[in-house]
């Protein structure tokens, strides 16, 4: 029989029946642990949800990885490369590659009777994956691109629509500063809204054929290729794999290509997202310290309350390690109760926000309308296990107080 566990069970049973003056202290300790775990669950769920949503928005506009001409600079007036590259089939066959599509960009100015706005015209081909923008459409529909005829339809953002007072079905003129200057008329087929204001006020999507014609490119020339992968956590690994698949040889017409990941293209945004991890780490550490000190004080009270019992056990020949285990078992029980209620509260609040979006945000500052939530079982398990382990380790030091209690003085203690 496990004697320490048996004694701990009897003490816990007596505490349930209200025979212990330490019961209010136990309740406070349980509340402290539950609150700490709930805050940690919510903080991790919000952070991971926020990072995931922002990443999805940026990737929706620019994919995970881009292949462009090595001579292209940071402007949207790109140097073209040929579409029929021999490395594309190799890239499509790489494990982890989800989709590959062509694109082209060109800066221009939208001019209406009363307003003017500079934008980037992004041309897409028949291979373009519309799933992201279809899910973010607020009006109209996406247009269809074919390899035989060009369409004059475009989709614009809600931000541009409001600034220029344009609606679905309206037409507008777009001017391009080049030699000679050019102008194209487009018809709005749909309006999207992603709340990523920096991108929403910039991009207009059109048939890639328009950009080829405006730039005087051949039919098989594009700005580059966009590559989507299955797992964002493997972005660096997949970027290296794409680079290896291309090789370092010169392509036809002395073209050289550059492989760039989305985190390299927008380092300021991804550095800002990574910086948010520090906030959550600070919250987790603070919650663990508060819960740990809460349990340390509780354990000291438990030891003080049972000083007579400790003296009797020592007089009967029990070793210090055996008596320490009695109190560690009691502490583990209280921690477990705290973790149980912490999970109920934390997961409950997270699910409420996930289903209702009751807590809103300013899209101009946070890029999203409601507080995002990403509940993952692995995160919850790690937080529970880490909290239990951290607090029990913190309790090892105060439990050594038992070794300083002598049987004679302890039996007389009142």
N, C-alpha and C positions, 0 to 999 in steps of 0.2 A: 504494500500500500504506500502511496505517496503521502507521507505524513504532512509536509508543508502545505500541499494542495488541500488535504482534508481539513486542516485547521483554518486555512484561508476561507474555505467554503462555509465553515461554521460561523466565522466572523462576519462574512458577507450576509449570511442568512439573518444573523442577529441585527445587523445594521438595517436590513430591509424591514425588520419588525419594529424598528424605531427604538432599540435598546442602546443606541450609541449617541453620545453627545456630539460626535464628529460628523453626524449626518448632514447638517447644513453645509459644512466645509466640503463634504463629498459632492454635494449638489453644485456648489460653486465651481469645483474642479471640473465636473462633467460639462457644465455650461461653458467654461473657458475653452475646453478642448473642442466641443461641438462648434462653438463660434469660430475658433481658429481654423478648423478643417473646412467649414462652410465658406469662409472668406478665401481660403486657398483654392478650393474647387472653383468658385466663381471667378477668381482672378485668372487662373490658368485657362478656364473655358473662354473667357472674354478675350484674353490675349491671343490664344491660338485661333479663335474665330475671327478676330480682327485681322491678324496677319494673313489668314487664309483668304478672306474676302478681298483684301487689298491686292494680294498676289493674283487672284483670279481676274480682277479688273484689269490690271496692268498687262497680264498675259493675254487677255482677250484682245487688247489693242496691238500687242507686239510679239506674241508667241513666246515660247521659252528660249529659243535659240534662233538667231538670224544668220544667214550667209549672204554677205554683200561684197561688192567689189572692194578690193583692198584700197583703191584710190578714193573711195567715197569718204567724205568728211562728215561732220555732225549735222550739216544742213540737210534739208529735205530734197535738194536738187542732186540726185544721186548719179553716179557713173554706172551705166548698165552692164550686165553680164548676160550671157546667152542662157536661155531656158533649158536647152537640151544638154545638160552637163552629164558626163558619164558617171559621176559619183552619186547622183541622186538615187538610182536603184539600190546602191550599196547602203545609203543612209536609211532608206525606207525599210530595208531588211534588218536593221539593227534592233536588237531586243530593247524594248522600252520606248521606241519611237511610235507615237500615236498617229501623227498626220504631218504631211509636208505640203506647202502651198506657195504659190508665187505671189509677189506683191510689187507695187511701184508707188512712189510718192512724188508729189509736186506741190510747191507752195503757190498759193493764189489768193485772190481777193474777191469776196462776195460783195456785190454792189446791188442794192435795191434803190427804189426811188428816194428813200429817206435815210438809209443807213448803209454803213460799209464795215466789213469785218475781214481781217486776215485769217486764213485757215490753211490746213494741209489737206490736199486731195489725195486720198489713198485709193489706188486702183487695185481691184481684186479680180481674180480669174474664175473660171468655172469650177476650179478645185477648192474654192474658198469654203471654210467651215463656218456656217452662219449660226451655229448653235448658241454661242454667247450672246450675239446681238439679237437673235430672235427672242431670247428669254428676257431681254431688257427693252424690247419695243414697247412704247406707250401709245403709238398711233401707227396705222398703216401696216405695211409689210415690207420685207426685204425684196430686192429686185433679183431677177434671174440673169446670170451671165452665161452667154454661149460663145463658142469658138467661131461662129459664122457671122453674127451680126452684133453691132454695138448697141447698147441701150443707153438712153439719156437719163434714166432714173438714178437717183441717189438716195442715201439715207443720211440724215443729219441728226445732231443731238438736240435734246430739249433746250439746252443752254443757248445754242445758236438760233434755234427756232424762236425763243422768247426775245433774244436780243434784236433779231432782224424782222420779227413779226411775220414769220413764215409758217405755213401749215401744210399738212399733207395734201398733195395735188397742186400746190403752188409751183411756179417756175421762177428761176432766178438766173442772173448772169454772173459768171465768174471770170475774172480777168487775170491774165498771167503776164508778169513783167519779164519779157524776153525780147530778143531781136529776131523778127519783128514782134510786137505785142500781140497776144492772142486773146480770144474771148470764146467762151462756150456757155450755152444755155442748158440748164439741167431742170429736171422735174423731181419733186420730192415724193418718194414712194413710201417712206416711213420715217418715224422719229424715235430715237432711242434715248434712254437716260440711264447712266451708270452711277451718277453722283460723284464720279471722279472728275471734278471740275476742270482740273488742268488739262485733261485729255478731251473731255466733252466739248469744251469751247474751241478745240483745235481741229478735230478730225471730221471730214466728210468722206463718205465711201462711194466710189463710183466704179464703172466698168474700166478695167485696166487698159482697154483699147484706146480710151481717150488720152491717157498719159503717154502711151506709145506714140500716138499721132502728134500730140503737142510737142514732144521732144524730138520728133523725127527719127525714132528708133525703128529697127526692123521688127517684124512680127514676133520673132523669137527672143527679143531682148526684154529684160525685166530689171527692176532695182535689186532683187534678190529673192531668197527663199526664206519662208518662216517654218520653223519646226516645232511641233508640240510633243511633249513627252508625257509618260504616264505618271511619274513620281517626281515632284518638284525637289524633294530632298536629294535626288540624284542629279541635280542640275550640273554641278561641276564635272561629275563623272561622264554624263552624257555629252557635255560640251567637248571634252577630250576625245570621246569616241567619234563624234562627228568630225572633229579635226583630223583624227587618224584616218577616217574613211576617205576624206578628201585628199590627203597627202600634201606634199609641198611642191609638186611639180607645176610648171607653168601650164595654164590651160590654153585652148585655141585662141588665136589673136593676141597672145601674150597677156591674157587676163590673169590676174591674181585675185584670190578671194580671201575674205576675212571672216572668221567665225566668232560671233559675239553673243554672250548669254544676256538674258534680260536683266540680271543683276549688275552686269558690267555696263549695260546701256543706260540704266537708271540707278546709279550707285547711291545717290542721295536718298532716294525713297527706300531702298532696301537696307541701307545703313540705319535709317530712322526706324524701320520696323525691327531690326535686330536690337536696337537700343532699348526697345520696349521690354526685352527680356530682363533687363536689369531691374526694372520696376517690380516685376513679378517675383524675382529672386529676393528682393528686399522684403516684400510682403510675406513671402513664405518664411524667411528667416525670423522676422519679427513675430509672426504667429506661433512659430515653434518655440521661441524664447518665452513668450507669454504663457503658452500652454505648459511648457516644461517647468517654469518657476511655480506655476499654479499647482502642478502635481508634486513638486518638491516640498512646498509648504504643507500640502495635504498629507504627504507621507510622514513628515515630521510630526504632525498632529496624531496620525495613526499610531506611530511609535510611542509618543507621549501617553496616549490613551491606554495602551496595552503594556505599559512598563511592568506592571505586576506580572502579567502573563509571561513577558520575556524573562523575568527573574526566575519564575517557576520552571520554565522550559530549560533554562541554563542549569538550574539546580538539579533537574532530572537528567542532565547529561547531554542536552541538545547542543550542537555546534552552532557557531555564529552564522555560518553559511546556510544552515537549515532554517534558522529563524529569519534570516534575510529573505529567503525564498518565500516565506509566508507573506511578508509585506509586499514583495514584488508581485506575487500572484494577485493580491488585493488591488494593487495599483493597476495591473494589467486589466483587471475586470472593470475598474472605473474608466480607464482609457478606452476600452472597447465600447462601453456605453456612450462615452463622448463621441467616439468615431461614428457610431450608429446614428446618433441624432445629427451629427455634423453632415453625414451623407444625405440624410433625409432633407435637411434644410438647404444645403448647397445645391444638390441635384434638383430639388423642387423649385428653387428660385430660378435656376438656369433653364429648366424646362418651361417655366412660366414665361420667361423672356423669349425663349425660342419659339413658342407657340403664338404669343400675343404681340411681341415687339413693343411692350408697354413703355419701355425706357427708350426715348428717342435721342438722336444726336443732330448736330448741325452739319449737314453734308459739306458745306464750304470749308469747314475746319477738319472734319474727320473722314470725309470721302464716303460715308455711309449714313443712312437715315436712322437706323436703330442700332442699339448695342448688339453686336454679333455674339453668338454663342456656339462653341464647338465642343460638345461633350464626347470624350473618348474614354472607353473603359480602361485602357492602359494607363491614362493619366490619373484616373480615380484610384486605381489599385496602387500605383506608385505613391500617391499622396498619403493613402491610408497606411501602407507599409512603412513609408518613411517617417510618418508622424509617430507611429507606435514605436519604431526602433529608436528614434531620436529621444523621445521622452523616457523610455526605459533606460537608455544609456545615461541620461542625466540623473536618473534615480539611483544609480549604483553608488554614487558618492555619498549622498545623505544616508543611505541604508547602512553604511559602515558605522554609523552612530551606535548601532546595536552592539558592536564589539566593545564599546566603552562602558556598557551597562554591566555592573556587577550584580550577581544574584542577591546578595544580602541587602544592598541598598534598594534594589528594584522591588524585592518582596515587601519591604517596609514602605515603599513609595505610595503616596496617597494623593 
